[in-house]
Amino acid sequence: MKSRDNWDSPRVDDTHCYLMVQAMEAWFIADIDALKKFYGKGFRENSIPRNTNVEKIDKDSLEPSLKQATRHTSKGEYKKIQHASKLLGLLNVAKVRQAAPNCDRLFTTLAQIMGETI
């Protein structure tokens, strides 16, 4: 943290620091099937940026692309407050972890701390 952002983090090892790499909308884009299931008819998959590593998609394009893709669905365009918590519950964790390396790192570390195997 010190070398990257010049942050002093007393008594906290960098391996236990996790910052939002981008935005949760990247996780949604990692699982197009969950988006299609939630929004249904009228969902425009072609409006979603394609990248096997969703953390590389420009943060400023995430929410606008979701709004564009969902504009003509019965649920209407993507609204973080109304849709995000429901979408998080539908995500395929394996797909998100594969497409978001820092998400995988977080989940792996938490599982190790809790003594679980993945």
N, C-alpha and C positions, 0 to 999 in steps of 0.2 A: 504494500500500500504506500509505503514511503517513497519507493523509487518510481512507482507509476503515477501517483497523484499527490505526492509530497504530504501525505497524511501521517500524523503521529498516532499510532494505535497502541497505547501502553497496555501491556499484559494480554494482548490479543495476537495470536499467531495468524499470519496471513492465510494459512490453510483453513482457518475458521471464519474468514470474511467472505461474504457473498453479497455482491451488488446486483441490482437488476441490470442485466447485460443490455437490455433493450426495452421491451414492453411485453406484457402478457399476450398482446395480439399476435406476436410472433408464434407463440405456442398454438394459437388457434389455426394459424396458417400451416403449421406443421401437420395438422390433421384435417385435411380437406373433407374427408368422409364425415367427420363430426359436424362440420359446418353445413354440409349438404343435408344431413339428417335433421339438424336443428331448423334450418331455414326452409328446406323443402323446395317446392316448385318456384321457379323464378330466380333461383340462386345462380349467379353468373361466375362460374369457376374460372373463366378466362380473365377475370379482373384481378385475380389473386397472383401476386408475384411468385415466381418459381425459383427456389433455391434449395438445394439439399441441406444447407446449413442456414436455417431461418434467422440465426443471429447475425448474418451478413446482409440481410435485407435492410435497406435504409429505414430507420425508425420513423421518419416523417411520412413514409408511404404506407405504413401498416394500417392505421385506422382509416385513412381515405380509401384504400383499396377494399377493405372490408365493407365500408359504406357503399361503395360502387357495386360490389358483388351482391349485396343484399337488398339494394334499393327496391327491386321489383318483386320481393317476396311478401307473403301474407303477414310476416312479422315486421316488415318494414326494414329500413336501413339499420345497420349495426349501431346500437347504443350501449356504451360501456356499462352504465348503471343498470339497465334493464336486462342485458343479455349475457354479460361476461361471467357471472357466477354460474349460470345455467350451462354455458358452453364449457367452462372448466370441468364440470361434472361429467361431461360427455367425452372428453378427450381420451384417446388411446395413449396411455403413458409411454408405452414402448415406442410409438411413432414420434412423440414429442422428444423423448430422450435421444432418439437416433438423429433427429433434425436439429437439436439444440444442445451442443456439447456442454455448456455451462449448467444447463438443467440436469443433465446426466451426472455431472460432477457433484452438484448439490445433493441429488438423491442418493448417489453412491456413498457420499460422506455421511449423510444422515443414517443410512442403513448400517454402515460400519459402527457408528457411535451407538446405535441401538442394539448392535450385536446380531443383526439379521444378515442373511445372505441374499444375494440378488441373483 
